[in-house]
């Protein structure tokens, strides 16, 4: 996988990180769940990039 494609994947996952983090905070009202959500999203992104 070339560098521009990896950067595109990172940009594509930045939107769910920002919007999804706000939605998770709205429903749970705590940053602990937001951090967990962000870590799961980061692991999924790293899994996609490593291929």
Beta strands, then each sheet from edge to edge (+ up, - down):
end
